[in-house]
Amino acid sequence: MRRFRRLAAILVMCSPLLALAQGYTARPQDAATASAPVVEAPVVVSSPLTNVPARQRRSLNGPWQALVDAYGSGIGEWKAVWKDKTATGKHDFYEYGFDDSFTLDVPGDFNTQRPELTWLEGSVWYRRGFDYDRAAARRKGRRLFVHFGGANYHADVFLNGEKLGSHEGGFTPFQFELTDKVRDGENRLMVHVNNERRRDGIPAQGFDWFNYGGLTRDVDLLETPATYIQDYAIQLVPGSLSQVEGWVKLAGTAPRQPVRVRIAELDVNVRVQAGADGVARLQFQAPFALWSPANPRLYRVAVSTPQDAVEEDIGFRSIAVRGDEILLNGEPIFLRGVNLHEEIDSRRAHSQEDAQRLLEQARQLGANFIRLAHYPYNEHLVRLADRMGLLLWQEIPVYQGIDFADAGMRGKMEAMLAEMIGRDRNRAAVVLWGIANETSPGEERNTALAALAQRSRQLDATRLVAAAFYGPGFQGNTLAVTDPLIASLDVVGVNEYFGWYTPWPVEPEQAVWKPFGKPLLISEFGAEARHGNHGSDEVASAWNEEFQAGFYEKQLRMLKRIPFLRGVAPWVLADFRSPVRLHPFQAGYNRKGLLSERGEPKLAWQVIHEYYQEIGR
């Protein structure tokens, strides 16, 4: 119960990474022409609502008018696209226009919708109109929000030429309130999205996947009562298989309201009272059928107040560590995993159908566990994993090259973590929050990531904290994982490519891994091969399937001999686009997939499939 006393402070720390509208600072190329400052428009921005599918919502998906602004000129005063003006007199004109421009489908990345945008890393403007009966909404005391599932990377949002605010981060949700800004009748929503890689961004400038830009996830208008259910956590207490301790957070003008939580199937009917902070704390016991990959049991949970009500399907399970073991519902489990990228048909995956295809491929491999590399995925996929019984490692894109010395970096990392956890804290499938991948030890990095691990536990104590490290080097025949961040983690991931980037100095059976007292996951291992290319299994530079299959056979000979190994995740399920892959056999793809980009299995697929059949019995 002690964590409840910290709840109000934690909820404040959960506020999303939303730069409130503070005027439109001219970009460097605008400096000479931005003669007057833009009027500031400060707004209060709320944390995103949880459980968007259960809300009263109106989808804004579909075709949006768009224009390309590669230099970002439209965000300043010079071109001022944000004003959304159309010439009406003889002598006025504007050097932009939406009415005669092209359209882009939302959700979807802009790079793959038009050939001329394939390599664009810059600004694209989106515009969409909608009608709204403001008078009727006011009579009913309704509030209106626009909710974005994700926009890569930096987004500025405008309504009827007025800035609502900004968001940084390409893979987590954000929203703005429109209640006092929306007009009766026609309204125009405009979004400026810039996917430029930034030295102070997360991820930073160098990463090994395609930088899909745009409104890549769903956009919805959400209506709520004046005081609404903003968020809630309803999960088992760590260490218990029947006890729930949770909370419901109300937002609005009258937060002191009674709250009711029901699970009809279990005869759970809990009534609690929210305080002045809008937080209602709850606890109850029930004879849950526990969620697991073998039995992904979900219960319909209803949360209501006199003004608002939502429902969703939630699974209840326990995840813990004991020494170097991982325990699911109190029993040791081995994670038969695979890594994914959120890509399908050489584009950003965005639909429920896309998620179904990706997860079905993983399940056909024999996986019970998926690492969602290297960023939070679409909510469609996470909810579907709940139903399919697939355990998830979900991480924020704290990737190679992060500038931990940057003054604003810690705040960005914490905000992205809070947005990820806020969206998915009630998903039984998610068992690991990943805080970093392949970052280099150093004083600033060590301090920042240790604090991030602690923040993760403050936001959600019911899941484990993990990070993935570069593989250790051999000292003779010994491998020792010694990163100082280990002390802050529950589970340690190691990315190692012995036999690919690093030759084997000893035979796989001779490798000895030193224990470090915590569970070990081999979170990445793999080699590249182009599907259909065959040849010697001894020549790495031949890019053939035989070498890739032989790589995995050697790896498994080593992995089977690590007594504290608790899971493996080959890199990667399918070939994915990466502009840094320059060899003709790669042709702009990372070819470490067990499947080709078209879903064709390579020889290595069968090696892993048979291994998972063997250990899954």
HUKAVEN-V523519 format. One record per backbone hydrogen bond with DSSP energy under -0.5 kcal/mol. CO is the residue of the C=O (numbers start at 1). NH is the residue of the N-H. If there is no record, write none. Layout:
co={CO;CO}
nh={NH;NH}
//
This chain:
co={1;1;2;2;3;4;6;7;8;9;10;12;16;17;17;18;19;23;23;27;27;28;30;30;33;43;51;52;55;56;58;62;64;65;66;67;69;69;72;73;73;73;74;74;76;80;81;94;98;102;104;106;110;110;114;115;117;122;123;124;125;126;127;128;130;132;132;133;134;135;136;137;138;143;144;144;145;145;146;147;148;150;151;152;153;154;155;156;157;157;158;159;162;164;165;166;167;169;174;176;178;178;185;187;188;189;190;191;191;192;193;194;198;205;207;210;213;214;214;215;215;218;219;220;220;221;222;223;224;228;228;230;231;233;235;237;242;242;243;244;246;247;248;248;249;249;251;255;257;259;260;261;262;263;263;264;267;268;270;272;275;278;278;279;279;280;282;284;286;288;295;295;299;299;301;302;303;304;308;310;312;312;314;316;318;320;322;325;326;326;327;327;328;331;334;335;335;336;336;337;338;339;340;341;342;344;347;351;352;353;354;355;356;357;358;359;360;361;362;362;363;368;369;370;370;371;371;372;378;378;379;380;381;382;383;384;385;385;389;391;392;392;392;393;394;396;397;398;399;402;403;406;406;408;409;410;411;412;413;414;415;416;417;418;419;420;421;424;426;427;429;429;431;432;432;433;434;436;442;443;444;445;446;447;448;449;450;451;452;453;454;455;456;460;464;465;465;466;467;468;469;473;474;475;475;477;478;479;480;483;484;485;486;490;491;491;492;493;494;494;494;495;497;497;497;502;502;507;507;508;511;512;519;520;520;521;521;522;524;525;530;532;533;538;539;540;543;544;545;546;547;548;549;550;551;552;553;554;555;555;556;558;559;561;562;564;566;567;568;570;570;572;573;576;577;578;580;581;583;583;586;588;589;590;591;594;595;596;597;600;602;602;603;603;604;605;606;607;608;609;610;611;612;613;614}
nh={4;5;5;6;6;7;10;11;12;13;14;15;18;19;168;20;166;22;25;30;31;31;33;34;35;45;54;55;57;223;221;106;104;127;102;125;72;123;75;76;79;80;81;82;80;83;84;96;101;66;64;62;113;114;117;118;120;195;69;193;67;191;65;189;187;134;185;137;138;139;140;142;141;224;178;179;147;222;176;220;174;217;153;214;169;194;167;192;164;165;190;162;159;21;157;19;155;151;148;146;181;182;132;130;160;128;158;126;193;156;124;154;201;207;209;212;110;152;216;107;108;149;60;147;222;58;145;56;143;230;251;50;249;247;245;240;244;286;237;284;282;233;250;280;230;231;228;257;274;272;304;270;302;266;268;267;269;263;261;259;278;250;280;275;281;248;246;244;288;290;292;297;301;314;312;262;310;260;305;303;301;314;299;291;329;327;325;322;328;333;320;329;331;328;336;337;568;368;369;570;371;573;373;343;349;347;344;355;356;357;358;359;360;361;362;363;364;365;366;367;366;391;338;372;393;340;373;395;381;382;383;384;385;386;387;388;389;390;391;370;394;431;432;372;434;398;399;437;402;404;406;409;410;412;413;414;415;416;417;418;419;420;421;422;423;424;425;427;428;430;392;431;464;394;434;466;396;468;446;447;448;449;450;451;452;453;454;455;456;457;458;459;460;463;433;490;491;435;493;438;495;480;476;477;478;512;475;514;482;486;487;488;489;519;467;493;521;469;496;523;524;471;500;501;502;499;500;510;511;511;513;479;492;566;567;494;523;569;496;571;533;534;545;540;542;543;530;548;549;550;551;552;553;554;555;556;557;558;558;559;560;561;562;563;565;520;335;522;337;339;572;594;595;590;210;581;582;588;586;587;589;578;591;576;529;602;575;599;345;596;605;606;606;607;608;609;610;611;612;613;614;615;616;617;617}
//
